[in-house]
Amino acid sequence: MKIAKHLNTKMKIILILLGVVFIAFVVIQLFAFKSQSNIETYSYVINKKYSTFEIRNYEETLFTSVKLSTSGYKNSSSKGFSILAGYIFGGNEREEKISMTSPVAMTLEDSITMMFMVPKDLKKEMLPKPNQSIIEFKKEPAKTVAAISFRGWANDKKIENYKQKLKVALDAEGIAYTNRFYFLGYNAPYEVFNRKNEIIVELQLDVLGK
């Protein structure tokens, strides 16, 4: 009897803990969903849609950026995010917080540059000086890109896979592109549902006039 009673008590405790964990999980996901809907995004205009990708026009936009010595998403994403998040959460000469924006952008090169878009109501001269000298302000010019999307959690294998899919699709349509590829991630690390990622590539100058 004592053993059965002990097991019942233990089971109740486990169920209560599981319930608390579940409720906390739901609250975090609801908070993430609400926060995401209020975040300013890197806006664009869709030029043309294809079956697996689309052509977009982006206007000139200011970013905070950090160039990393590492390559690949796995090695660079957490380090770059930590540095730039530290800046916008107060790691600057005025200890001033700057609104988070979406998506987080990463160049897909041998040495990766991670970028956070600066809210459009802030100009470069209005931004506080970063505490870390490796953080720079980078103005991305207006550009026309091709974009392909995928869901779930990003990793190096998925990023390379969708980069190749985009190249194959562009080649099939006869659309000329550069070697300037970017990964765009739209979700915070703790978001589980509706995760969105994109690979974009700048198109060649002769495409801009079409």
KAUR-V852541 format. One record per residue. N is the residue number from 1. RES is the residue in one small letter. PSI is psi as a letter, one per 20 degrees, with the letter a starting at -180 (none if undefined). D_CENTER is the distance of its C-alpha to the mean C-alpha in Angstrom with 1 decimal. Layout:
n: (N,N)
res: (RES,RES)
psi: (PSI,PSI)
d_center: (D_CENTER,D_CENTER)
This chain:
n: (1,2,3,4,5,6,7,8,9,10,11,12,13,14,15,16,17,18,19,20,21,22,23,24,25,26,27,28,29,30,31,32,33,34,35,36,37,38,39,40,41,42,43,44,45,46,47,48,49,50,51,52,53,54,55,56,57,58,59,60,61,62,63,64,65,66,67,68,69,70,71,72,73,74,75,76,77,78,79,80,81,82,83,84,85,86,87,88,89,90,91,92,93,94,95,96,97,98,99,100,101,102,103,104,105,106,107,108,109,110,111,112,113,114,115,116,117,118,119,120,121,122,123,124,125,126,127,128,129,130,131,132,133,134,135,136,137,138,139,140,141,142,143,144,145,146,147,148,149,150,151,152,153,154,155,156,157,158,159,160,161,162,163,164,165,166,167,168,169,170,171,172,173,174,175,176,177,178,179,180,181,182,183,184,185,186,187,188,189,190,191,192,193,194,195,196,197,198,199,200,201,202,203,204,205,206,207,208,209,210)
res: (m,k,i,a,k,h,l,n,t,k,m,k,i,i,l,i,l,l,g,v,v,f,i,a,f,v,v,i,q,l,f,a,f,k,s,q,s,n,i,e,t,y,s,y,v,i,n,k,k,y,s,t,f,e,i,r,n,y,e,e,t,l,f,t,s,v,k,l,s,t,s,g,y,k,n,s,s,s,k,g,f,s,i,l,a,g,y,i,f,g,g,n,e,r,e,e,k,i,s,m,t,s,p,v,a,m,t,l,e,d,s,i,t,m,m,f,m,v,p,k,d,l,k,k,e,m,l,p,k,p,n,q,s,i,i,e,f,k,k,e,p,a,k,t,v,a,a,i,s,f,r,g,w,a,n,d,k,k,i,e,n,y,k,q,k,l,k,v,a,l,d,a,e,g,i,a,y,t,n,r,f,y,f,l,g,y,n,a,p,y,e,v,f,n,r,k,n,e,i,i,v,e,l,q,l,d,v,l,g,k)
psi: (g,h,g,g,g,g,h,g,g,g,g,g,g,g,g,g,g,h,g,g,g,g,g,g,g,g,g,g,h,g,g,g,g,g,g,h,i,i,p,p,r,n,q,r,p,p,g,q,p,a,h,i,r,q,p,q,p,q,r,p,q,p,q,q,q,p,p,q,i,r,q,q,g,g,h,h,g,h,g,g,g,g,g,h,h,g,g,i,j,j,m,r,h,j,l,p,p,p,q,q,r,q,r,p,q,p,q,m,a,g,p,q,p,q,p,p,p,p,p,i,j,p,r,g,i,i,p,q,p,q,h,p,i,i,p,r,p,p,o,p,r,q,q,p,r,q,p,p,q,q,r,a,p,q,r,h,g,g,g,h,g,h,g,h,g,g,g,g,g,g,h,h,i,k,p,p,r,a,j,n,q,q,p,p,p,i,q,q,h,i,p,g,q,l,p,p,q,q,p,q,p,p,q,q,h,i,h,h,i,none)
d_center: (55.9,54.3,52.0,51.0,50.5,48.4,46.2,45.9,44.8,42.3,40.9,40.7,38.8,36.3,35.9,35.4,32.7,30.9,31.2,29.8,26.8,26.2,26.6,24.2,21.6,22.2,22.0,18.7,17.2,19.0,17.8,14.1,15.0,16.9,14.4,11.7,14.6,15.4,12.2,12.6,10.4,10.6,13.7,15.5,18.8,19.4,22.2,23.1,22.1,23.1,23.3,20.2,18.3,18.5,19.2,17.5,18.5,16.3,18.3,18.5,15.8,15.8,13.0,13.5,13.0,14.3,15.8,16.2,19.2,17.7,16.5,14.5,11.2,13.4,15.1,12.6,9.3,11.3,13.5,11.3,9.3,12.9,14.4,12.3,12.2,15.9,16.5,15.2,16.9,20.2,20.4,22.1,25.8,26.0,24.1,22.3,19.3,16.8,14.8,11.1,9.2,6.3,4.1,3.1,5.5,7.9,11.4,13.1,16.4,18.8,17.5,13.8,12.6,9.3,8.9,8.5,10.3,13.7,15.1,17.5,20.6,20.3,21.8,21.7,25.1,24.2,21.5,22.9,23.3,21.0,22.9,21.4,22.6,19.9,17.6,18.2,17.7,16.8,17.7,16.2,19.1,19.4,18.7,19.1,16.8,16.9,14.0,14.1,12.1,12.4,12.3,12.4,11.1,9.8,12.3,14.1,16.6,14.5,12.5,16.0,17.5,15.5,15.8,19.5,19.7,18.4,20.9,23.7,23.1,23.2,26.3,27.9,27.6,28.7,25.7,25.5,22.2,21.4,20.0,16.9,14.1,10.3,7.4,4.6,2.3,4.2,6.1,7.8,9.6,12.7,11.9,14.0,14.7,13.2,10.0,8.5,7.1,8.6,10.6,12.2,15.3,17.5,20.9,24.2,26.1,28.7,26.4,25.6,29.1,29.4)
